[in-house]
Amino acid sequence: YFGGHVQLLAKAIVLRAKDVADPITGLPARAGTATVAKNLRLFVRHAATVLDELIPTLAAAFSDGELLAAVRRELADADPLTDPARVVERYLLAERDLDRVAPGADCRAAARLVVSICHDDAFNRHLVGETKPPRARREEIALIARSVTT
């Protein structure tokens, strides 16, 4: 079924990533509920859980060039709408359609900032071995939400 153990591992990593990330792909359906800031904080909490599980696996891929290349090939075939930044962007665009996000707001940039915060927090948690729950990033998310909302 597979071209070797590297392809098997790569496929397993990408499939696990999709399974673990599935809850965050539902963010756009939350448009119009709660506040934009609250929904973005919910995304950050879910993303923290996803990244905490995936980082050790992805670290293994980064340490092996052949495995990393295979993971990249698998990701190239993945649904682009499961990309976390695109999920957040789709959510913000849905909020814009409901007039809860300003018409001129840069939804793509805001989405990338939210996801960057998630990646930074996860990297630092693993680097320093933190075991406490991830921060809510209330102030940072509030700033991003204020920058895009009407």
WOTAQUI-V539122 format. One record per residue. N is the residue number from 1. RES is the residue in three letters. SS is DSSP state (H for helix, E for strand, L for the rest). NEAR is the number of other ideal C-beta (glycine too) atoms within 8 Angstrom. Layout:
N&RES&SS&NEAR / N&RES&SS&NEAR
//
This chain:
1&TYR&L&1 / 2&PHE&L&7 / 3&GLY&L&4 / 4&GLY&L&6 / 5&HIS&H&6 / 6&VAL&H&11 / 7&GLN&H&10 / 8&LEU&H&9 / 9&LEU&H&10 / 10&ALA&H&14 / 11&LYS&H&10 / 12&ALA&H&8 / 13&ILE&H&13 / 14&VAL&H&12 / 15&LEU&H&8 / 16&ARG&H&11 / 17&ALA&H&11 / 18&LYS&H&10 / 19&ASP&H&7 / 20&VAL&H&10 / 21&ALA&H&12 / 22&ASP&H&8 / 23&PRO&H&7 / 24&ILE&H&12 / 25&THR&H&9 / 26&GLY&H&8 / 27&LEU&H&13 / 28&PRO&H&9 / 29&ALA&H&5 / 30&ARG&H&11 / 31&ALA&L&12 / 32&GLY&L&7 / 33&THR&L&5 / 34&ALA&L&6 / 35&THR&L&6 / 36&VAL&H&12 / 37&ALA&H&10 / 38&LYS&H&8 / 39&ASN&H&14 / 40&LEU&H&13 / 41&ARG&H&12 / 42&LEU&H&11 / 43&PHE&H&15 / 44&VAL&H&16 / 45&ARG&H&10 / 46&HIS&H&10 / 47&ALA&H&13 / 48&ALA&H&14 / 49&THR&H&9 / 50&VAL&H&13 / 51&LEU&H&12 / 52&ASP&H&11 / 53&GLU&H&10 / 54&LEU&H&12 / 55&ILE&H&11 / 56&PRO&H&8 / 57&THR&H&11 / 58&LEU&H&10 / 59&ALA&H&9 / 60&ALA&H&9 / 61&ALA&H&12 / 62&PHE&H&7 / 63&SER&L&5 / 64&ASP&L&9 / 65&GLY&H&5 / 66&GLU&H&7 / 67&LEU&H&12 / 68&LEU&H&10 / 69&ALA&H&8 / 70&ALA&H&12 / 71&VAL&H&13 / 72&ARG&H&8 / 73&ARG&H&9 / 74&GLU&H&12 / 75&LEU&H&8 / 76&ALA&H&6 / 77&ASP&L&5 / 78&ALA&L&9 / 79&ASP&L&4 / 80&PRO&H&6 / 81&LEU&H&8 / 82&THR&H&11 / 83&ASP&L&7 / 84&PRO&H&11 / 85&ALA&H&11 / 86&ARG&H&11 / 87&VAL&H&16 / 88&VAL&H&15 / 89&GLU&H&12 / 90&ARG&H&11 / 91&TYR&H&15 / 92&LEU&H&15 / 93&LEU&H&10 / 94&ALA&H&11 / 95&GLU&H&13 / 96&ARG&H&13 / 97&ASP&H&7 / 98&LEU&L&9 / 99&ASP&L&6 / 100&ARG&L&10 / 101&VAL&E&14 / 102&ALA&L&8 / 103&PRO&L&4 / 104&GLY&L&4 / 105&ALA&L&12 / 106&ASP&L&7 / 107&CYS&H&12 / 108&ARG&H&8 / 109&ALA&H&7 / 110&ALA&H&15 / 111&ALA&H&15 / 112&ARG&H&9 / 113&LEU&H&9 / 114&VAL&H&15 / 115&VAL&H&12 / 116&SER&H&8 / 117&ILE&H&12 / 118&CYS&H&14 / 119&HIS&H&9 / 120&ASP&H&8 / 121&ASP&H&14 / 122&ALA&H&14 / 123&PHE&H&9 / 124&ASN&H&9 / 125&ARG&H&12 / 126&HIS&H&11 / 127&LEU&H&6 / 128&VAL&H&6 / 129&GLY&L&6 / 130&GLU&L&6 / 131&THR&L&3 / 132&LYS&L&3 / 133&PRO&L&4 / 134&PRO&L&10 / 135&ARG&L&5 / 136&ALA&L&8 / 137&ARG&L&10 / 138&ARG&H&7 / 139&GLU&H&6 / 140&GLU&H&8 / 141&ILE&H&15 / 142&ALA&H&9 / 143&LEU&H&8 / 144&ILE&H&12 / 145&ALA&H&12 / 146&ARG&H&8 / 147&SER&H&8 / 148&VAL&H&13 / 149&THR&E&11 / 150&THR&L&5
//
